[in-house]
Amino acid sequence: MDFINAFTVSLQAVVEGSGFVGMTGGNVIMIIVGLVLLYLAFARDFEPLLLSPIAFGCILANIPFNGFEEPGV
């Protein structure tokens, strides 16, 4: 029983410490937009040199609590 209790406590700590706890609807929409841009860039070969960095930036900037909120970044 101690193993199950320790597992649930550590799983809860991982979930609370991740950025996905603070995910809002706007973040989800913008991550989906970034994934669509990645699809267009690589699968459809539509301006990959332009769309791929925009899409990666769109995805990374919309993950909550990733350090971009701190001043000076």
Predicted model as a PDB file, atoms N, CA, C, CB and O in Angstrom, pLDDT in the B-factor column:
MODEL        1                                                                  
ATOM      1  N   MET A   1       0.808  -1.193   0.000  1.00 67.00           N  
ATOM      2  CA  MET A   1       0.000   0.000   0.000  1.00 67.00           C  
ATOM      3  C   MET A   1       0.855   1.261   0.000  1.00 67.00           C  
ATOM      4  CB  MET A   1      -0.921  -0.004   1.188  1.00 67.00           C  
ATOM      5  O   MET A   1       0.445   2.288  -0.541  1.00 67.00           O  
ATOM      6  N   ASP A   2       2.027   1.192   0.597  1.00 83.00           N  
ATOM      7  CA  ASP A   2       2.880   2.379   0.619  1.00 83.00           C  
ATOM      8  C   ASP A   2       3.364   2.748  -0.774  1.00 83.00           C  
ATOM      9  CB  ASP A   2       4.072   2.155   1.537  1.00 83.00           C  
ATOM     10  O   ASP A   2       3.551   3.924  -1.086  1.00 83.00           O  
ATOM     11  N   PHE A   3       3.565   1.732  -1.609  1.00 83.00           N  
ATOM     12  CA  PHE A   3       4.005   1.995  -2.977  1.00 83.00           C  
ATOM     13  C   PHE A   3       2.934   2.764  -3.749  1.00 83.00           C  
ATOM     14  CB  PHE A   3       4.339   0.678  -3.699  1.00 83.00           C  
ATOM     15  O   PHE A   3       3.246   3.714  -4.467  1.00 83.00           O  
ATOM     16  N   ILE A   4       1.682   2.358  -3.604  1.00 90.00           N  
ATOM     17  CA  ILE A   4       0.590   3.033  -4.319  1.00 90.00           C  
ATOM     18  C   ILE A   4       0.431   4.456  -3.816  1.00 90.00           C  
ATOM     19  CB  ILE A   4      -0.735   2.261  -4.154  1.00 90.00           C  
ATOM     20  O   ILE A   4       0.210   5.373  -4.607  1.00 90.00           O  
ATOM     21  N   ASN A   5       0.543   4.651  -2.500  1.00 91.00           N  
ATOM     22  CA  ASN A   5       0.433   5.986  -1.937  1.00 91.00           C  
ATOM     23  C   ASN A   5       1.579   6.876  -2.413  1.00 91.00           C  
ATOM     24  CB  ASN A   5       0.413   5.918  -0.411  1.00 91.00           C  
ATOM     25  O   ASN A   5       1.357   8.033  -2.770  1.00 91.00           O  
ATOM     26  N   ALA A   6       2.786   6.351  -2.421  1.00 92.00           N  
ATOM     27  CA  ALA A   6       3.931   7.124  -2.882  1.00 92.00           C  
ATOM     28  C   ALA A   6       3.813   7.442  -4.363  1.00 92.00           C  
ATOM     29  CB  ALA A   6       5.228   6.371  -2.608  1.00 92.00           C  
ATOM     30  O   ALA A   6       4.194   8.527  -4.802  1.00 92.00           O  
ATOM     31  N   PHE A   7       3.286   6.499  -5.133  1.00 94.00           N  
ATOM     32  CA  PHE A   7       3.104   6.731  -6.566  1.00 94.00           C  
ATOM     33  C   PHE A   7       2.086   7.838  -6.820  1.00 94.00           C  
ATOM     34  CB  PHE A   7       2.661   5.441  -7.263  1.00 94.00           C  
ATOM     35  O   PHE A   7       2.309   8.706  -7.664  1.00 94.00           O  
ATOM     36  N   THR A   8       0.978   7.810  -6.097  1.00 94.00           N  
ATOM     37  CA  THR A   8      -0.042   8.854  -6.309  1.00 94.00           C  
ATOM     38  C   THR A   8       0.456  10.217  -5.853  1.00 94.00           C  
ATOM     39  CB  THR A   8      -1.335   8.500  -5.563  1.00 94.00           C  
ATOM     40  O   THR A   8       0.148  11.225  -6.489  1.00 94.00           O  
ATOM     41  N   VAL A   9       1.217  10.269  -4.767  1.00 92.00           N  
ATOM     42  CA  VAL A   9       1.771  11.548  -4.307  1.00 92.00           C  
ATOM     43  C   VAL A   9       2.746  12.095  -5.331  1.00 92.00           C  
ATOM     44  CB  VAL A   9       2.468  11.386  -2.942  1.00 92.00           C  
ATOM     45  O   VAL A   9       2.707  13.287  -5.637  1.00 92.00           O  
ATOM     46  N   SER A  10       3.627  11.248  -5.872  1.00 92.00           N  
ATOM     47  CA  SER A  10       4.582  11.734  -6.870  1.00 92.00           C  
ATOM     48  C   SER A  10       3.901  12.095  -8.173  1.00 92.00           C  
ATOM     49  CB  SER A  10       5.652  10.695  -7.125  1.00 92.00           C  
ATOM     50  O   SER A  10       4.308  13.055  -8.827  1.00 92.00           O  
ATOM     51  N   LEU A  11       2.882  11.359  -8.571  1.00 91.00           N  
ATOM     52  CA  LEU A  11       2.145  11.703  -9.780  1.00 91.00           C  
ATOM     53  C   LEU A  11       1.420  13.035  -9.609  1.00 91.00           C  
ATOM     54  CB  LEU A  11       1.144  10.594 -10.133  1.00 91.00           C  
ATOM     55  O   LEU A  11       1.378  13.841 -10.539  1.00 91.00           O  
ATOM     56  N   GLN A  12       0.855  13.271  -8.439  1.00 90.00           N  
ATOM     57  CA  GLN A  12       0.195  14.545  -8.165  1.00 90.00           C  
ATOM     58  C   GLN A  12       1.201  15.692  -8.187  1.00 90.00           C  
ATOM     59  CB  GLN A  12      -0.523  14.496  -6.811  1.00 90.00           C  
ATOM     60  O   GLN A  12       0.877  16.774  -8.677  1.00 90.00           O  
ATOM     61  N   ALA A  13       2.410  15.485  -7.671  1.00 88.00           N  
ATOM     62  CA  ALA A  13       3.443  16.525  -7.682  1.00 88.00           C  
ATOM     63  C   ALA A  13       3.878  16.849  -9.103  1.00 88.00           C  
ATOM     64  CB  ALA A  13       4.653  16.087  -6.850  1.00 88.00           C  
ATOM     65  O   ALA A  13       4.139  18.010  -9.418  1.00 88.00           O  
ATOM     66  N   VAL A  14       3.958  15.848  -9.960  1.00 86.00           N  
ATOM     67  CA  VAL A  14       4.334  16.089 -11.362  1.00 86.00           C  
ATOM     68  C   VAL A  14       3.255  16.891 -12.071  1.00 86.00           C  
ATOM     69  CB  VAL A  14       4.574  14.755 -12.101  1.00 86.00           C  
ATOM     70  O   VAL A  14       3.556  17.823 -12.816  1.00 86.00           O  
ATOM     71  N   VAL A  15       1.997  16.530 -11.839  1.00 83.00           N  
ATOM     72  CA  VAL A  15       0.891  17.238 -12.482  1.00 83.00           C  
ATOM     73  C   VAL A  15       0.817  18.684 -12.000  1.00 83.00           C  
ATOM     74  CB  VAL A  15      -0.438  16.519 -12.207  1.00 83.00           C  
ATOM     75  O   VAL A  15       0.621  19.592 -12.807  1.00 83.00           O  
ATOM     76  N   GLU A  16       0.970  18.911 -10.693  1.00 82.00           N  
ATOM     77  CA  GLU A  16       0.904  20.271 -10.160  1.00 82.00           C  
ATOM     78  C   GLU A  16       2.108  21.105 -10.570  1.00 82.00           C  
ATOM     79  CB  GLU A  16       0.799  20.236  -8.649  1.00 82.00           C  
ATOM     80  O   GLU A  16       1.990  22.323 -10.703  1.00 82.00           O  
ATOM     81  N   GLY A  17       3.255  20.485 -10.772  1.00 78.00           N  
ATOM     82  CA  GLY A  17       4.458  21.215 -11.150  1.00 78.00           C  
ATOM     83  C   GLY A  17       4.578  21.478 -12.637  1.00 78.00           C  
ATOM     84  O   GLY A  17       5.436  22.253 -13.059  1.00 78.00           O  
ATOM     85  N   SER A  18       3.739  20.852 -13.433  1.00 78.00           N  
ATOM     86  CA  SER A  18       3.826  21.052 -14.877  1.00 78.00           C  
ATOM     87  C   SER A  18       3.092  22.318 -15.281  1.00 78.00           C  
ATOM     88  CB  SER A  18       3.253  19.843 -15.628  1.00 78.00           C  
ATOM     89  O   SER A  18       2.290  22.848 -14.513  1.00 78.00           O  
ATOM     90  N   GLY A  19       3.356  22.789 -16.448  1.00 74.00           N  
ATOM     91  CA  GLY A  19       2.713  23.990 -16.938  1.00 74.00           C  
ATOM     92  C   GLY A  19       1.305  23.763 -17.432  1.00 74.00           C  
ATOM     93  O   GLY A  19       0.572  24.724 -17.666  1.00 74.00           O  
ATOM     94  N   PHE A  20       0.915  22.533 -17.595  1.00 74.00           N  
ATOM     95  CA  PHE A  20      -0.401  22.253 -18.159  1.00 74.00           C  
ATOM     96  C   PHE A  20      -1.532  22.462 -17.165  1.00 74.00           C  
ATOM     97  CB  PHE A  20      -0.443  20.847 -18.671  1.00 74.00           C  
ATOM     98  O   PHE A  20      -2.703  22.402 -17.542  1.00 74.00           O  
ATOM     99  N   VAL A  21      -1.198  22.710 -15.891  1.00 79.00           N  
ATOM    100  CA  VAL A  21      -2.231  23.011 -14.911  1.00 79.00           C  
ATOM    101  C   VAL A  21      -2.844  24.378 -15.211  1.00 79.00           C  
ATOM    102  CB  VAL A  21      -1.654  22.973 -13.478  1.00 79.00           C  
ATOM    103  O   VAL A  21      -4.045  24.570 -15.023  1.00 79.00           O  
ATOM    104  N   GLY A  22      -2.040  25.315 -15.670  1.00 81.00           N  
ATOM    105  CA  GLY A  22      -2.516  26.658 -15.954  1.00 81.00           C  
ATOM    106  C   GLY A  22      -2.977  26.859 -17.388  1.00 81.00           C  
ATOM    107  O   GLY A  22      -3.075  27.997 -17.847  1.00 81.00           O  
ATOM    108  N   MET A  23      -3.255  25.800 -18.089  1.00 86.00           N  
ATOM    109  CA  MET A  23      -3.660  25.874 -19.495  1.00 86.00           C  
ATOM    110  C   MET A  23      -5.053  26.495 -19.605  1.00 86.00           C  
ATOM    111  CB  MET A  23      -3.640  24.465 -20.147  1.00 86.00           C  
ATOM    112  O   MET A  23      -5.985  26.093 -18.908  1.00 86.00           O  
ATOM    113  N   THR A  24      -5.174  27.476 -20.490  1.00 90.00           N  
ATOM    114  CA  THR A  24      -6.473  28.102 -20.744  1.00 90.00           C  
ATOM    115  C   THR A  24      -6.944  27.723 -22.142  1.00 90.00           C  
ATOM    116  CB  THR A  24      -6.391  29.650 -20.590  1.00 90.00           C  
ATOM    117  O   THR A  24      -6.224  27.075 -22.902  1.00 90.00           O  
ATOM    118  N   GLY A  25      -8.150  28.135 -22.463  1.00 93.00           N  
ATOM    119  CA  GLY A  25      -8.691  27.837 -23.783  1.00 93.00           C  
ATOM    120  C   GLY A  25      -7.901  28.518 -24.889  1.00 93.00           C  
ATOM    121  O   GLY A  25      -7.708  27.949 -25.963  1.00 93.00           O  
ATOM    122  N   GLY A  26      -7.446  29.733 -24.625  1.00 93.00           N  
ATOM    123  CA  GLY A  26      -6.635  30.449 -25.612  1.00 93.00           C  
ATOM    124  C   GLY A  26      -5.322  29.763 -25.892  1.00 93.00           C  
ATOM    125  O   GLY A  26      -4.863  29.732 -27.034  1.00 93.00           O  
ATOM    126  N   ASN A  27      -4.703  29.206 -24.845  1.00 92.00           N  
ATOM    127  CA  ASN A  27      -3.459  28.465 -25.041  1.00 92.00           C  
ATOM    128  C   ASN A  27      -3.681  27.239 -25.912  1.00 92.00           C  
ATOM    129  CB  ASN A  27      -2.869  28.051 -23.698  1.00 92.00           C  
ATOM    130  O   ASN A  27      -2.876  26.937 -26.793  1.00 92.00           O  
ATOM    131  N   VAL A  28      -4.772  26.540 -25.660  1.00 93.00           N  
ATOM    132  CA  VAL A  28      -5.067  25.331 -26.432  1.00 93.00           C  
ATOM    133  C   VAL A  28      -5.303  25.673 -27.899  1.00 93.00           C  
ATOM    134  CB  VAL A  28      -6.294  24.605 -25.853  1.00 93.00           C  
ATOM    135  O   VAL A  28      -4.807  24.984 -28.792  1.00 93.00           O  
ATOM    136  N   ILE A  29      -6.061  26.739 -28.142  1.00 96.00           N  
ATOM    137  CA  ILE A  29      -6.340  27.148 -29.524  1.00 96.00           C  
ATOM    138  C   ILE A  29      -5.053  27.524 -30.246  1.00 96.00           C  
ATOM    139  CB  ILE A  29      -7.326  28.332 -29.551  1.00 96.00           C  
ATOM    140  O   ILE A  29      -4.851  27.132 -31.395  1.00 96.00           O  
ATOM    141  N   MET A  30      -4.187  28.273 -29.588  1.00 96.00           N  
ATOM    142  CA  MET A  30      -2.949  28.698 -30.246  1.00 96.00           C  
ATOM    143  C   MET A  30      -1.982  27.535 -30.455  1.00 96.00           C  
ATOM    144  CB  MET A  30      -2.272  29.789 -29.430  1.00 96.00           C  
ATOM    145  O   MET A  30      -1.233  27.535 -31.431  1.00 96.00           O  
ATOM    146  N   ILE A  31      -1.979  26.549 -29.566  1.00 95.00           N  
ATOM    147  CA  ILE A  31      -1.146  25.368 -29.783  1.00 95.00           C  
ATOM    148  C   ILE A  31      -1.668  24.577 -30.976  1.00 95.00           C  
ATOM    149  CB  ILE A  31      -1.112  24.480 -28.518  1.00 95.00           C  
ATOM    150  O   ILE A  31      -0.881  24.046 -31.760  1.00 95.00           O  
ATOM    151  N   ILE A  32      -2.986  24.496 -31.119  1.00 97.00           N  
ATOM    152  CA  ILE A  32      -3.570  23.821 -32.290  1.00 97.00           C  
ATOM    153  C   ILE A  32      -3.211  24.569 -33.573  1.00 97.00           C  
ATOM    154  CB  ILE A  32      -5.111  23.715 -32.149  1.00 97.00           C  
ATOM    155  O   ILE A  32      -2.911  23.948 -34.592  1.00 97.00           O  
ATOM    156  N   VAL A  33      -3.242  25.908 -33.522  1.00 97.00           N  
ATOM    157  CA  VAL A  33      -2.838  26.698 -34.690  1.00 97.00           C  
ATOM    158  C   VAL A  33      -1.378  26.422 -35.038  1.00 97.00           C  
ATOM    159  CB  VAL A  33      -3.049  28.208 -34.428  1.00 97.00           C  
ATOM    160  O   VAL A  33      -1.038  26.288 -36.214  1.00 97.00           O  
ATOM    161  N   GLY A  34      -0.515  26.335 -34.032  1.00 97.00           N  
ATOM    162  CA  GLY A  34       0.887  26.008 -34.278  1.00 97.00           C  
ATOM    163  C   GLY A  34       1.069  24.627 -34.880  1.00 97.00           C  
ATOM    164  O   GLY A  34       1.920  24.433 -35.748  1.00 97.00           O  
ATOM    165  N   LEU A  35       0.269  23.661 -34.422  1.00 97.00           N  
ATOM    166  CA  LEU A  35       0.354  22.316 -34.993  1.00 97.00           C  
ATOM    167  C   LEU A  35      -0.133  22.287 -36.435  1.00 97.00           C  
ATOM    168  CB  LEU A  35      -0.456  21.334 -34.156  1.00 97.00           C  
ATOM    169  O   LEU A  35       0.412  21.551 -37.258  1.00 97.00           O  
ATOM    170  N   VAL A  36      -1.149  23.078 -36.748  1.00 97.00           N  
ATOM    171  CA  VAL A  36      -1.623  23.169 -38.138  1.00 97.00           C  
ATOM    172  C   VAL A  36      -0.543  23.794 -39.015  1.00 97.00           C  
ATOM    173  CB  VAL A  36      -2.936  23.999 -38.223  1.00 97.00           C  
ATOM    174  O   VAL A  36      -0.332  23.357 -40.146  1.00 97.00           O  
ATOM    175  N   LEU A  37       0.138  24.808 -38.502  1.00 96.00           N  
ATOM    176  CA  LEU A  37       1.223  25.420 -39.269  1.00 96.00           C  
ATOM    177  C   LEU A  37       2.369  24.433 -39.492  1.00 96.00           C  
ATOM    178  CB  LEU A  37       1.741  26.673 -38.550  1.00 96.00           C  
ATOM    179  O   LEU A  37       2.968  24.409 -40.567  1.00 96.00           O  
ATOM    180  N   LEU A  38       2.675  23.622 -38.481  1.00 96.00           N  
ATOM    181  CA  LEU A  38       3.705  22.590 -38.664  1.00 96.00           C  
ATOM    182  C   LEU A  38       3.285  21.576 -39.722  1.00 96.00           C  
ATOM    183  CB  LEU A  38       3.989  21.872 -37.334  1.00 96.00           C  
ATOM    184  O   LEU A  38       4.100  21.145 -40.537  1.00 96.00           O  
ATOM    185  N   TYR A  39       2.019  21.200 -39.705  1.00 96.00           N  
ATOM    186  CA  TYR A  39       1.516  20.264 -40.715  1.00 96.00           C  
ATOM    187  C   TYR A  39       1.658  20.864 -42.113  1.00 96.00           C  
ATOM    188  CB  TYR A  39       0.036  19.901 -40.434  1.00 96.00           C  
ATOM    189  O   TYR A  39       2.112  20.194 -43.040  1.00 96.00           O  
ATOM    190  N   LEU A  40       1.267  22.130 -42.257  1.00 95.00           N  
ATOM    191  CA  LEU A  40       1.388  22.773 -43.569  1.00 95.00           C  
ATOM    192  C   LEU A  40       2.841  22.882 -44.008  1.00 95.00           C  
ATOM    193  CB  LEU A  40       0.752  24.159 -43.541  1.00 95.00           C  
ATOM    194  O   LEU A  40       3.153  22.736 -45.190  1.00 95.00           O  
ATOM    195  N   ALA A  41       3.724  23.139 -43.053  1.00 95.00           N  
ATOM    196  CA  ALA A  41       5.132  23.324 -43.399  1.00 95.00           C  
ATOM    197  C   ALA A  41       5.787  22.023 -43.847  1.00 95.00           C  
ATOM    198  CB  ALA A  41       5.888  23.897 -42.214  1.00 95.00           C  
ATOM    199  O   ALA A  41       6.525  22.009 -44.833  1.00 95.00           O  
ATOM    200  N   PHE A  42       5.523  20.927 -43.131  1.00 94.00           N  
ATOM    201  CA  PHE A  42       6.265  19.705 -43.408  1.00 94.00           C  
ATOM    202  C   PHE A  42       5.501  18.712 -44.269  1.00 94.00           C  
ATOM    203  CB  PHE A  42       6.647  19.052 -42.127  1.00 94.00           C  
ATOM    204  O   PHE A  42       6.085  18.118 -45.175  1.00 94.00           O  
ATOM    205  N   ALA A  43       4.234  18.517 -44.015  1.00 95.00           N  
ATOM    206  CA  ALA A  43       3.482  17.513 -44.779  1.00 95.00           C  
ATOM    207  C   ALA A  43       3.097  18.036 -46.161  1.00 95.00           C  
ATOM    208  CB  ALA A  43       2.222  17.093 -44.012  1.00 95.00           C  
ATOM    209  O   ALA A  43       3.154  17.299 -47.146  1.00 95.00           O  
ATOM    210  N   ARG A  44       2.710  19.298 -46.231  1.00 93.00           N  
ATOM    211  CA  ARG A  44       2.270  19.867 -47.503  1.00 93.00           C  
ATOM    212  C   ARG A  44       3.371  20.657 -48.209  1.00 93.00           C  
ATOM    213  CB  ARG A  44       1.075  20.760 -47.276  1.00 93.00           C  
ATOM    214  O   ARG A  44       3.175  21.143 -49.323  1.00 93.00           O  
ATOM    215  N   ASP A  45       4.536  20.782 -47.552  1.00 90.00           N  
ATOM    216  CA  ASP A  45       5.700  21.483 -48.118  1.00 90.00           C  
ATOM    217  C   ASP A  45       5.336  22.906 -48.552  1.00 90.00           C  
ATOM    218  CB  ASP A  45       6.265  20.698 -49.318  1.00 90.00           C  
ATOM    219  O   ASP A  45       5.702  23.360 -49.636  1.00 90.00           O  
ATOM    220  N   PHE A  46       4.603  23.593 -47.667  1.00 90.00           N  
ATOM    221  CA  PHE A  46       4.155  24.953 -47.951  1.00 90.00           C  
ATOM    222  C   PHE A  46       5.020  25.922 -47.159  1.00 90.00           C  
ATOM    223  CB  PHE A  46       2.644  25.138 -47.603  1.00 90.00           C  
ATOM    224  O   PHE A  46       4.770  26.146 -45.974  1.00 90.00           O  
ATOM    225  N   GLU A  47       6.031  26.496 -47.796  1.00 92.00           N  
ATOM    226  CA  GLU A  47       6.966  27.441 -47.179  1.00 92.00           C  
ATOM    227  C   GLU A  47       7.531  26.925 -45.852  1.00 92.00           C  
ATOM    228  CB  GLU A  47       6.275  28.776 -46.954  1.00 92.00           C  
ATOM    229  O   GLU A  47       7.322  27.567 -44.822  1.00 92.00           O  
ATOM    230  N   PRO A  48       8.238  25.791 -45.838  1.00 93.00           N  
ATOM    231  CA  PRO A  48       8.705  25.226 -44.569  1.00 93.00           C  
ATOM    232  C   PRO A  48       9.731  26.097 -43.849  1.00 93.00           C  
ATOM    233  CB  PRO A  48       9.296  23.871 -44.811  1.00 93.00           C  
ATOM    234  O   PRO A  48       9.784  26.095 -42.619  1.00 93.00           O  
ATOM    235  N   LEU A  49      10.544  26.837 -44.593  1.00 94.00           N  
ATOM    236  CA  LEU A  49      11.542  27.681 -43.931  1.00 94.00           C  
ATOM    237  C   LEU A  49      10.909  28.875 -43.228  1.00 94.00           C  
ATOM    238  CB  LEU A  49      12.565  28.168 -44.941  1.00 94.00           C  
ATOM    239  O   LEU A  49      11.518  29.449 -42.325  1.00 94.00           O  
ATOM    240  N   LEU A  50       9.731  29.250 -43.616  1.00 94.00           N  
ATOM    241  CA  LEU A  50       9.028  30.349 -42.975  1.00 94.00           C  
ATOM    242  C   LEU A  50       8.087  29.846 -41.876  1.00 94.00           C  
ATOM    243  CB  LEU A  50       8.245  31.147 -44.015  1.00 94.00           C  
ATOM    244  O   LEU A  50       8.069  30.397 -40.775  1.00 94.00           O  
ATOM    245  N   LEU A  51       7.312  28.808 -42.170  1.00 95.00           N  
ATOM    246  CA  LEU A  51       6.283  28.372 -41.238  1.00 95.00           C  
ATOM    247  C   LEU A  51       6.823  27.571 -40.059  1.00 95.00           C  
ATOM    248  CB  LEU A  51       5.270  27.558 -41.964  1.00 95.00           C  
ATOM    249  O   LEU A  51       6.259  27.649 -38.967  1.00 95.00           O  
ATOM    250  N   SER A  52       7.883  26.812 -40.239  1.00 95.00           N  
ATOM    251  CA  SER A  52       8.349  25.969 -39.142  1.00 95.00           C  
ATOM    252  C   SER A  52       8.834  26.774 -37.927  1.00 95.00           C  
ATOM    253  CB  SER A  52       9.465  25.074 -39.631  1.00 95.00           C  
ATOM    254  O   SER A  52       8.454  26.420 -36.811  1.00 95.00           O  
ATOM    255  N   PRO A  53       9.648  27.834 -38.069  1.00 96.00           N  
ATOM    256  CA  PRO A  53      10.017  28.584 -36.861  1.00 96.00           C  
ATOM    257  C   PRO A  53       8.846  29.342 -36.251  1.00 96.00           C  
ATOM    258  CB  PRO A  53      11.127  29.556 -37.180  1.00 96.00           C  
ATOM    259  O   PRO A  53       8.772  29.490 -35.031  1.00 96.00           O  
ATOM    260  N   ILE A  54       7.933  29.821 -37.085  1.00 96.00           N  
ATOM    261  CA  ILE A  54       6.749  30.496 -36.558  1.00 96.00           C  
ATOM    262  C   ILE A  54       5.914  29.505 -35.755  1.00 96.00           C  
ATOM    263  CB  ILE A  54       5.909  31.119 -37.706  1.00 96.00           C  
ATOM    264  O   ILE A  54       5.435  29.838 -34.671  1.00 96.00           O  
ATOM    265  N   ALA A  55       5.735  28.300 -36.269  1.00 96.00           N  
ATOM    266  CA  ALA A  55       4.919  27.295 -35.588  1.00 96.00           C  
ATOM    267  C   ALA A  55       5.563  26.842 -34.278  1.00 96.00           C  
ATOM    268  CB  ALA A  55       4.694  26.091 -36.503  1.00 96.00           C  
ATOM    269  O   ALA A  55       4.873  26.711 -33.267  1.00 96.00           O  
ATOM    270  N   PHE A  56       6.880  26.601 -34.282  1.00 95.00           N  
ATOM    271  CA  PHE A  56       7.545  26.200 -33.046  1.00 95.00           C  
ATOM    272  C   PHE A  56       7.455  27.308 -32.002  1.00 95.00           C  
ATOM    273  CB  PHE A  56       9.011  25.843 -33.317  1.00 95.00           C  
ATOM    274  O   PHE A  56       7.218  27.027 -30.827  1.00 95.00           O  
ATOM    275  N   GLY A  57       7.640  28.546 -32.407  1.00 93.00           N  
ATOM    276  CA  GLY A  57       7.511  29.660 -31.472  1.00 93.00           C  
ATOM    277  C   GLY A  57       6.102  29.791 -30.939  1.00 93.00           C  
ATOM    278  O   GLY A  57       5.908  30.094 -29.762  1.00 93.00           O  
ATOM    279  N   CYS A  58       5.118  29.566 -31.789  1.00 94.00           N  
ATOM    280  CA  CYS A  58       3.716  29.625 -31.382  1.00 94.00           C  
ATOM    281  C   CYS A  58       3.407  28.547 -30.351  1.00 94.00           C  
ATOM    282  CB  CYS A  58       2.797  29.473 -32.600  1.00 94.00           C  
ATOM    283  O   CYS A  58       2.690  28.799 -29.383  1.00 94.00           O  
ATOM    284  N   ILE A  59       3.932  27.377 -30.550  1.00 93.00           N  
ATOM    285  CA  ILE A  59       3.678  26.282 -29.605  1.00 93.00           C  
ATOM    286  C   ILE A  59       4.406  26.526 -28.295  1.00 93.00           C  
ATOM    287  CB  ILE A  59       4.110  24.933 -30.205  1.00 93.00           C  
ATOM    288  O   ILE A  59       3.808  26.399 -27.227  1.00 93.00           O  
ATOM    289  N   LEU A  60       5.674  26.870 -28.356  1.00 89.00           N  
ATOM    290  CA  LEU A  60       6.451  27.050 -27.129  1.00 89.00           C  
ATOM    291  C   LEU A  60       5.990  28.241 -26.304  1.00 89.00           C  
ATOM    292  CB  LEU A  60       7.907  27.211 -27.465  1.00 89.00           C  
ATOM    293  O   LEU A  60       6.016  28.182 -25.075  1.00 89.00           O  
ATOM    294  N   ALA A  61       5.570  29.316 -26.950  1.00 87.00           N  
ATOM    295  CA  ALA A  61       5.145  30.503 -26.219  1.00 87.00           C  
ATOM    296  C   ALA A  61       3.802  30.312 -25.534  1.00 87.00           C  
ATOM    297  CB  ALA A  61       5.074  31.682 -27.152  1.00 87.00           C  
ATOM    298  O   ALA A  61       3.468  31.078 -24.630  1.00 87.00           O  
ATOM    299  N   ASN A  62       3.026  29.324 -25.931  1.00 89.00           N  
ATOM    300  CA  ASN A  62       1.709  29.126 -25.344  1.00 89.00           C  
ATOM    301  C   ASN A  62       1.655  27.995 -24.334  1.00 89.00           C  
ATOM    302  CB  ASN A  62       0.719  28.870 -26.418  1.00 89.00           C  
ATOM    303  O   ASN A  62       0.566  27.617 -23.900  1.00 89.00           O  
ATOM    304  N   ILE A  63       2.789  27.447 -23.951  1.00 84.00           N  
ATOM    305  CA  ILE A  63       2.830  26.497 -22.843  1.00 84.00           C  
ATOM    306  C   ILE A  63       2.949  27.319 -21.563  1.00 84.00           C  
ATOM    307  CB  ILE A  63       4.027  25.467 -22.992  1.00 84.00           C  
ATOM    308  O   ILE A  63       3.925  28.049 -21.397  1.00 84.00           O  
ATOM    309  N   PRO A  64       1.980  27.217 -20.657  1.00 83.00           N  
ATOM    310  CA  PRO A  64       2.008  28.055 -19.460  1.00 83.00           C  
ATOM    311  C   PRO A  64       3.166  27.712 -18.524  1.00 83.00           C  
ATOM    312  CB  PRO A  64       0.703  27.924 -18.716  1.00 83.00           C  
ATOM    313  O   PRO A  64       3.646  26.579 -18.497  1.00 83.00           O  
ATOM    314  N   PHE A  65       3.594  28.691 -17.773  1.00 77.00           N  
ATOM    315  CA  PHE A  65       4.652  28.565 -16.756  1.00 77.00           C  
ATOM    316  C   PHE A  65       5.945  28.012 -17.335  1.00 77.00           C  
ATOM    317  CB  PHE A  65       4.184  27.669 -15.619  1.00 77.00           C  
ATOM    318  O   PHE A  65       6.580  27.148 -16.729  1.00 77.00           O  
ATOM    319  N   ASN A  66       6.343  28.511 -18.516  1.00 73.00           N  
ATOM    320  CA  ASN A  66       7.559  28.023 -19.133  1.00 73.00           C  
ATOM    321  C   ASN A  66       8.736  28.967 -18.955  1.00 73.00           C  
ATOM    322  CB  ASN A  66       7.325  27.784 -20.583  1.00 73.00           C  
ATOM    323  O   ASN A  66       9.817  28.707 -19.485  1.00 73.00           O  
ATOM    324  N   GLY A  67       8.550  30.057 -18.220  1.00 71.00           N  
ATOM    325  CA  GLY A  67       9.633  30.981 -17.952  1.00 71.00           C  
ATOM    326  C   GLY A  67       9.591  32.223 -18.803  1.00 71.00           C  
ATOM    327  O   GLY A  67      10.363  33.149 -18.556  1.00 71.00           O  
ATOM    328  N   PHE A  68       8.716  32.287 -19.805  1.00 71.00           N  
ATOM    329  CA  PHE A  68       8.617  33.479 -20.636  1.00 71.00           C  
ATOM    330  C   PHE A  68       7.892  34.600 -19.930  1.00 71.00           C  
ATOM    331  CB  PHE A  68       7.918  33.157 -21.929  1.00 71.00           C  
ATOM    332  O   PHE A  68       7.954  35.743 -20.383  1.00 71.00           O  
ATOM    333  N   GLU A  69       7.196  34.311 -18.816  1.00 70.00           N  
ATOM    334  CA  GLU A  69       6.443  35.343 -18.113  1.00 70.00           C  
ATOM    335  C   GLU A  69       7.342  36.207 -17.243  1.00 70.00           C  
ATOM    336  CB  GLU A  69       5.361  34.712 -17.266  1.00 70.00           C  
ATOM    337  O   GLU A  69       6.932  37.287 -16.819  1.00 70.00           O  
ATOM    338  N   GLU A  70       8.556  35.751 -16.972  1.00 73.00           N  
ATOM    339  CA  GLU A  70       9.457  36.477 -16.085  1.00 73.00           C  
ATOM    340  C   GLU A  70       9.936  37.763 -16.766  1.00 73.00           C  
ATOM    341  CB  GLU A  70      10.663  35.589 -15.686  1.00 73.00           C  
ATOM    342  O   GLU A  70      10.115  37.795 -17.983  1.00 73.00           O  
ATOM    343  N   PRO A  71      10.140  38.808 -15.986  1.00 76.00           N  
ATOM    344  CA  PRO A  71      10.629  40.057 -16.594  1.00 76.00           C  
ATOM    345  C   PRO A  71      12.041  39.889 -17.155  1.00 76.00           C  
ATOM    346  CB  PRO A  71      10.612  41.196 -15.560  1.00 76.00           C  
ATOM    347  O   PRO A  71      12.868  39.170 -16.595  1.00 76.00           O  
ATOM    348  N   GLY A  72      12.289  40.549 -18.240  1.00 67.00           N  
ATOM    349  CA  GLY A  72      13.602  40.503 -18.852  1.00 67.00           C  
ATOM    350  C   GLY A  72      13.781  39.432 -19.895  1.00 67.00           C  
ATOM    351  O   GLY A  72      14.871  39.284 -20.449  1.00 67.00           O  
ATOM    352  N   VAL A  73      12.737  38.682 -20.176  1.00 59.00           N  
ATOM    353  CA  VAL A  73      12.832  37.627 -21.178  1.00 59.00           C  
ATOM    354  C   VAL A  73      12.256  38.134 -22.468  1.00 59.00           C  
ATOM    355  CB  VAL A  73      12.109  36.347 -20.723  1.00 59.00           C  
ATOM    356  O   VAL A  73      12.231  37.406 -23.460  1.00 59.00           O  
TER     357      VAL A  73                                                      
ENDMDL                                                                          
END                                                                             
